Amino acid sequence: MTQIYYVTLKIVVCFIVGVILKRTGVTDSRAERSISDVLIKAILPFMILSSSQYVFNYELVKGMIAVACYAGVSYLGLLGIMTIINKKTHETDADKRVMTTCLIFSNTSFIGIPLMQELYGDEGLLLAAVFNLVFNIFFYTFGVTIISGRKFRPRYIITDIVSTASIAAVILFVIPWRFGYPVTSTLNFIGDIAFPLALIVLGSNIADLDLKRIFSDSKTYVTVILKLVVLPALVFGIVFALSNFVTIRPVTRATIVLMTALPSTSLCMVYADKYNMSPSLCARIVTFSTLLMPLSALFWSWLVRTAL
């Protein structure tokens, strides 16, 4: 439990640092984009590759398979459910697309991977990388199709460096060969930057958040409540029930619940802006869900460790 409070404190402090940097003019939108690119294209791959050096065991392989199967089934299930719901709602087509994408797809790479590494070490990091690999497959197919209304481009899955690093990490973990200490320590040295840097950037992103505008828009906070409360609660209940019949490793259970309880992915904002699909609504949902992340992470981390 103490570790959860420490991680929450780190999240809050980094958020505050990010807000201060934005308010004092040290960072701006351009700097945020640049730092985000460095994090995703350079630092996260090092962190993911470092997880491949975890001591091999068959139970973890089973956990990786379980996480991949859950992620695939959950994405398919949510896509089906939202398709049915959207047929009965009267929102604009653009709003439906944005709310659906933001609800289904979480920030698994930018936040999820560093968070799981911080809470559960290399084992949690490797499971999170597997989850993120499935995320990329579904986001760059169904996700981009939904939010843009256009056909997806398969090359995004292949050329995404986080996906490539995730595949490499799985392969390196399964084979018996391991890197020597100089390589492993270098991977860890660079990868350790990811978690605080990601949180500082997120803090900078939310510095200009207009809370009055969010709470005056029911679509924003309804989507965020569903995203951070209802869906994780449903998944927690399913995992809790299954644990009475099937043996599931604690880290595997935690990965399934916590990766569901993450805020909406910032990729939604990129594509909503690119295709002019209610970009302001998308920005509010992503930003507000990110703002609530410290509370969400604390609660679900505590509940997973206490009840599962």
C-alpha positions as CSV (number, residue, x, y, z in Angstrom):
1,M,0.0,0.0,0.0
2,T,2.8,2.4,0.9
3,Q,4.2,2.1,-2.7
4,I,0.8,3.2,-4.1
5,Y,0.9,6.4,-2.0
6,Y,4.5,7.0,-3.1
7,V,3.5,6.6,-6.8
8,T,0.5,8.9,-6.3
9,L,2.7,11.5,-4.7
10,K,5.1,11.4,-7.6
11,I,2.2,11.8,-10.1
12,V,0.8,14.8,-8.2
13,V,4.3,16.5,-7.9
14,C,5.1,16.0,-11.6
15,F,1.7,17.3,-12.6
16,I,2.3,20.4,-10.4
17,V,5.8,20.9,-12.0
18,G,4.2,20.7,-15.5
19,V,1.6,23.2,-14.6
20,I,4.1,25.6,-13.2
21,L,6.3,25.3,-16.2
22,K,3.4,26.1,-18.5
23,R,2.1,29.0,-16.4
24,T,5.6,30.6,-16.2
25,G,6.2,30.3,-20.0
26,V,8.9,27.7,-19.8
27,T,6.9,25.3,-21.9
28,D,4.2,25.9,-24.6
29,S,2.3,23.8,-27.0
30,R,5.2,23.4,-29.3
31,A,7.5,22.3,-26.5
32,E,4.9,19.8,-25.3
33,R,4.7,18.2,-28.8
34,S,8.5,18.0,-29.1
35,I,8.9,16.4,-25.7
36,S,6.1,14.0,-26.4
37,D,7.8,12.9,-29.6
38,V,11.1,12.4,-27.8
39,L,9.3,10.3,-25.1
40,I,7.4,8.1,-27.6
41,K,10.0,7.7,-30.3
42,A,13.1,7.4,-28.1
43,I,12.6,6.9,-24.4
44,L,9.6,4.5,-24.3
45,P,11.3,2.0,-26.7
46,F,14.3,1.8,-24.3
47,M,12.0,1.2,-21.3
48,I,10.1,-1.5,-23.2
49,L,13.2,-3.3,-24.3
50,S,14.6,-3.2,-20.8
51,S,11.6,-5.3,-19.6
52,S,12.7,-8.1,-21.9
53,Q,15.5,-8.8,-19.5
54,Y,13.1,-10.0,-16.8
55,V,13.8,-13.5,-15.6
56,F,11.9,-15.9,-17.9
57,N,9.1,-18.0,-16.4
58,Y,6.1,-19.8,-17.9
59,E,3.6,-18.2,-15.6
60,L,4.5,-14.7,-17.0
61,V,4.1,-16.1,-20.5
62,K,0.6,-17.2,-19.5
63,G,0.0,-13.7,-18.1
64,M,1.1,-12.1,-21.4
65,I,-1.4,-14.4,-23.3
66,A,-4.2,-13.6,-20.9
67,V,-3.6,-9.8,-21.2
68,A,-3.5,-10.0,-25.0
69,C,-6.7,-12.1,-25.1
70,Y,-8.5,-9.7,-22.6
71,A,-7.4,-6.6,-24.6
72,G,-8.6,-8.1,-27.9
73,V,-11.9,-9.2,-26.5
74,S,-12.6,-6.0,-24.6
75,Y,-11.9,-3.8,-27.7
76,L,-14.2,-6.0,-29.8
77,G,-16.9,-6.0,-27.2
78,L,-16.8,-2.2,-26.6
79,L,-16.8,-1.5,-30.3
80,G,-19.9,-3.7,-30.7
81,I,-21.7,-2.1,-27.7
82,M,-20.9,1.4,-28.8
83,T,-22.2,0.7,-32.3
84,I,-25.5,-0.4,-30.9
85,I,-25.7,2.6,-28.5
86,N,-24.8,5.2,-31.1
87,K,-27.7,4.0,-33.3
88,K,-30.1,5.0,-30.5
89,T,-28.6,8.4,-29.5
90,H,-29.3,11.7,-31.1
91,E,-25.9,13.4,-30.9
92,T,-24.1,14.7,-34.0
93,D,-22.1,12.2,-36.0
94,A,-18.9,13.9,-35.1
95,D,-19.7,13.9,-31.3
96,K,-20.6,10.2,-31.5
97,R,-17.3,9.3,-33.2
98,V,-15.2,11.3,-30.6
99,M,-17.0,10.0,-27.6
100,T,-16.8,6.4,-28.8
101,T,-13.1,6.6,-29.5
102,C,-12.2,8.4,-26.3
103,L,-14.3,5.9,-24.3
104,I,-12.7,2.8,-25.8
105,F,-9.1,3.7,-26.3
106,S,-6.9,4.6,-23.3
107,N,-3.5,6.2,-23.0
108,T,-1.7,2.8,-22.8
109,S,1.7,3.9,-24.0
110,F,2.3,7.4,-22.7
111,I,0.9,6.7,-19.3
112,G,0.1,3.0,-18.9
113,I,3.5,1.6,-19.6
114,P,5.5,3.9,-17.3
115,L,2.8,3.5,-14.6
116,M,2.9,-0.3,-14.6
117,Q,6.7,-0.2,-14.5
118,E,6.6,2.1,-11.5
119,L,4.1,-0.1,-9.7
120,Y,5.1,-3.6,-10.7
121,G,8.6,-3.4,-12.1
122,D,9.7,-5.2,-15.3
123,E,6.9,-7.8,-15.0
124,G,4.2,-5.1,-15.1
125,L,6.1,-3.3,-17.8
126,L,6.2,-6.3,-20.1
127,L,2.5,-7.0,-19.6
128,A,1.7,-3.4,-20.3
129,A,3.8,-3.5,-23.5
130,V,1.7,-6.6,-24.6
131,F,-1.5,-4.7,-23.9
132,N,-0.3,-1.7,-25.7
133,L,0.6,-3.8,-28.7
134,V,-3.0,-4.9,-29.0
135,F,-4.1,-1.3,-28.5
136,N,-2.1,-0.2,-31.5
137,I,-3.6,-2.9,-33.7
138,F,-7.1,-1.9,-32.8
139,F,-6.6,1.9,-32.7
140,Y,-4.9,2.1,-36.1
141,T,-7.7,0.0,-37.6
142,F,-11.0,0.5,-35.9
143,G,-10.1,3.7,-33.9
144,V,-8.8,5.7,-36.8
145,T,-11.7,4.5,-39.0
146,I,-14.2,5.6,-36.4
147,I,-12.8,9.1,-35.6
148,S,-11.9,10.0,-39.2
149,G,-14.6,8.2,-41.2
150,R,-11.9,7.0,-43.6
151,K,-10.1,3.8,-44.2
152,F,-7.2,3.0,-42.0
153,R,-3.6,2.6,-43.2
154,P,-2.0,-0.7,-42.0
155,R,1.5,0.9,-42.3
156,Y,0.8,2.8,-39.0
157,I,0.9,-0.5,-37.1
158,I,4.1,-1.6,-38.7
159,T,5.9,1.8,-38.5
160,D,4.9,2.6,-34.9
161,I,8.2,2.4,-33.0
162,V,6.4,1.5,-29.7
163,S,4.8,-1.5,-31.4
164,T,8.1,-2.5,-32.9
165,A,9.8,-2.3,-29.4
166,S,6.9,-4.3,-27.9
167,I,7.3,-7.1,-30.4
168,A,11.0,-7.1,-29.9
169,A,10.6,-7.2,-26.1
170,V,8.3,-10.2,-26.3
171,I,10.7,-12.1,-28.6
172,L,13.7,-11.2,-26.4
173,F,11.9,-12.3,-23.3
174,V,10.9,-15.7,-24.7
175,I,14.4,-16.6,-26.0
176,P,17.0,-17.7,-23.4
177,W,19.6,-15.1,-24.4
178,R,19.9,-11.9,-22.3
179,F,21.9,-8.7,-22.7
180,G,25.0,-8.1,-20.6
181,Y,25.0,-5.6,-17.7
182,P,26.4,-2.6,-19.8
183,V,23.5,-2.8,-22.2
184,T,20.8,-3.6,-19.6
185,S,21.9,-0.7,-17.3
186,T,21.9,1.7,-20.3
187,L,18.4,0.6,-21.2
188,N,17.2,1.2,-17.7
189,F,19.1,4.5,-17.4
190,I,17.3,6.0,-20.4
191,G,13.9,4.2,-19.7
192,D,13.7,5.6,-16.2
193,I,13.2,9.1,-17.6
194,A,9.8,8.1,-19.1
195,F,7.5,8.2,-16.1
196,P,8.4,11.7,-14.7
197,L,8.7,13.2,-18.1
198,A,5.3,11.9,-19.3
199,L,3.7,13.3,-16.2
200,I,5.3,16.7,-16.5
201,V,4.1,17.0,-20.1
202,L,0.6,16.0,-19.0
203,G,0.7,18.6,-16.3
204,S,1.7,21.2,-18.8
205,N,-1.1,20.1,-21.1
206,I,-3.8,20.6,-18.4
207,A,-2.5,23.9,-17.1
208,D,-5.0,25.8,-19.3
209,L,-7.9,23.6,-18.5
210,D,-11.2,25.5,-18.3
211,L,-13.2,23.5,-15.6
212,K,-16.3,25.7,-16.1
213,R,-16.5,24.7,-19.7
214,I,-16.1,21.1,-18.9
215,F,-18.8,20.9,-16.3
216,S,-21.2,22.9,-18.5
217,D,-20.9,20.1,-21.1
218,S,-22.6,16.9,-20.0
219,K,-21.0,14.9,-22.9
220,T,-17.6,15.6,-21.5
221,Y,-18.0,14.5,-17.9
222,V,-20.4,11.6,-18.8
223,T,-17.8,10.2,-21.1
224,V,-15.1,10.6,-18.4
225,I,-17.2,9.0,-15.7
226,L,-17.8,6.0,-17.9
227,K,-14.2,5.9,-18.8
228,L,-12.6,6.1,-15.4
229,V,-15.3,4.7,-13.1
230,V,-17.9,2.5,-14.9
231,L,-15.7,0.6,-17.3
232,P,-13.0,-0.2,-14.7
233,A,-15.6,-1.2,-12.2
234,L,-17.2,-3.6,-14.7
235,V,-13.8,-5.1,-15.5
236,F,-12.8,-5.4,-11.9
237,G,-16.0,-7.3,-11.2
238,I,-15.4,-9.7,-14.0
239,V,-11.7,-10.3,-12.9
240,F,-12.8,-10.7,-9.3
241,A,-15.4,-13.3,-10.3
242,L,-13.0,-15.2,-12.6
243,S,-10.4,-15.3,-9.8
244,N,-12.7,-17.6,-7.9
245,F,-12.6,-20.2,-10.6
246,V,-9.3,-19.6,-12.5
247,T,-5.8,-18.9,-11.0
248,I,-4.7,-15.5,-12.3
249,R,-1.4,-13.9,-11.2
250,P,-1.8,-10.7,-9.2
251,V,0.2,-8.6,-11.6
252,T,-1.9,-9.9,-14.5
253,R,-5.1,-9.0,-12.7
254,A,-3.7,-5.6,-11.9
255,T,-2.6,-5.0,-15.5
256,I,-6.1,-5.8,-16.9
257,V,-7.9,-3.5,-14.5
258,L,-5.4,-0.6,-14.4
259,M,-4.9,-0.5,-18.2
260,T,-8.6,-0.1,-18.5
261,A,-8.8,2.7,-15.9
262,L,-6.4,5.0,-17.8
263,P,-7.4,8.4,-19.3
264,S,-8.3,8.6,-23.0
265,T,-5.4,8.5,-25.4
266,S,-4.1,11.8,-26.7
267,L,-4.1,10.2,-30.2
268,C,-7.8,10.9,-30.3
269,M,-7.0,14.6,-30.2
270,V,-4.6,14.3,-33.1
271,Y,-7.1,12.6,-35.4
272,A,-10.1,14.7,-34.3
273,D,-8.2,17.8,-35.1
274,K,-6.9,16.4,-38.4
275,Y,-10.4,15.4,-39.6
276,N,-12.3,18.2,-37.9
277,M,-14.4,15.8,-35.8
278,S,-15.5,17.9,-32.8
279,P,-11.9,18.7,-31.8
280,S,-12.9,20.9,-28.9
281,L,-15.0,18.1,-27.3
282,C,-12.2,15.6,-27.8
283,A,-9.7,17.9,-26.2
284,R,-12.0,18.4,-23.2
285,I,-12.5,14.7,-22.7
286,V,-8.9,13.8,-23.0
287,T,-7.7,16.7,-20.8
288,F,-10.3,16.2,-18.1
289,S,-9.7,12.4,-17.9
290,T,-6.0,13.1,-17.7
291,L,-6.6,15.7,-14.9
292,L,-8.4,13.0,-12.8
293,M,-5.7,10.4,-13.4
294,P,-4.0,10.8,-10.0
295,L,-7.2,10.0,-8.2
296,S,-8.2,7.3,-10.6
297,A,-4.7,5.6,-10.3
298,L,-4.7,5.8,-6.5
299,F,-8.2,4.3,-6.1
300,W,-7.9,1.5,-8.6
301,S,-4.4,0.6,-7.5
302,W,-5.5,0.4,-3.9
303,L,-8.6,-1.6,-4.8
304,V,-6.7,-4.1,-6.9
305,R,-4.1,-4.7,-4.2
306,T,-6.7,-4.9,-1.5
307,A,-9.5,-7.0,-3.0
308,L,-7.8,-9.1,-5.8
